[in-house]
Amino acid sequence: MIKILVYDYPEEEGEFEAANDGVKWMAAMHDLDNYLRSKIKYGDGGPQDYHEIRGELHSILDNYNLDF
């Protein structure tokens, strides 16, 4: 089966980019899930964890050339 998505450029450029980056988003979220699992298992659970987690999220997104 072949599926073709059609977008009107440039009006739907954002929608195209979101669809095109879907696999990268999946991989980035998998990396974040693994990081969070490690924090739960080995972290001390202090408030600084939230800042560290947010920083790691941005680092992962940068690695995949993604942004919000």
C-alpha positions as CSV (number, residue, x, y, z in Angstrom):
1,M,0.0,0.0,0.0
2,I,1.3,3.4,-0.9
3,K,0.1,6.6,0.9
4,I,0.7,10.1,-0.4
5,L,0.3,13.2,1.7
6,V,-0.3,16.4,-0.2
7,Y,0.4,19.9,1.2
8,D,-0.1,23.3,-0.3
9,Y,3.2,25.1,0.0
10,P,3.9,27.6,1.6
11,E,0.5,27.8,3.4
12,E,0.8,24.4,5.0
13,E,4.6,24.4,5.5
14,G,4.2,23.9,9.3
15,E,1.9,20.9,8.8
16,F,4.4,19.4,6.3
17,E,7.3,19.9,8.7
18,A,5.4,18.3,11.6
19,A,4.5,15.2,9.5
20,N,8.1,15.0,8.1
21,D,9.7,15.1,11.6
22,G,7.4,12.5,13.1
23,V,10.1,9.8,13.3
24,K,12.5,12.2,14.9
25,W,9.9,13.2,17.5
26,M,9.3,9.5,18.3
27,A,13.0,8.9,18.8
28,A,13.4,12.0,20.9
29,M,10.5,11.0,23.2
30,H,12.0,7.5,23.5
31,D,15.3,9.1,24.6
32,L,13.5,11.3,27.1
33,D,11.5,8.3,28.4
34,N,14.8,6.4,29.0
35,Y,16.3,9.5,30.8
36,L,13.2,9.8,33.0
37,R,13.3,6.1,33.8
38,S,16.9,6.5,34.9
39,K,16.1,9.5,37.1
40,I,13.3,7.6,38.8
41,K,15.5,4.6,39.4
42,Y,18.7,6.4,40.5
43,G,17.8,10.0,41.2
44,D,17.5,11.6,44.6
45,G,14.2,13.2,43.7
46,G,15.1,16.8,44.7
47,P,13.5,19.9,43.2
48,Q,16.6,20.5,41.1
49,D,15.6,17.5,39.1
50,Y,12.9,19.5,37.3
51,H,15.6,22.0,36.0
52,E,17.8,19.1,35.0
53,I,15.0,17.3,33.2
54,R,14.0,20.4,31.3
55,G,17.6,20.9,30.3
56,E,17.9,17.3,29.1
57,L,14.7,17.7,27.1
58,H,16.1,20.6,25.3
59,S,19.4,18.8,24.7
60,I,17.6,15.8,23.2
61,L,15.5,18.0,21.0
62,D,18.7,19.8,19.8
63,N,20.3,16.4,19.0
64,Y,17.4,15.7,16.7
65,N,17.2,19.3,15.3
66,L,13.7,19.7,16.7
67,D,12.0,22.6,18.4
68,F,8.6,23.4,19.8
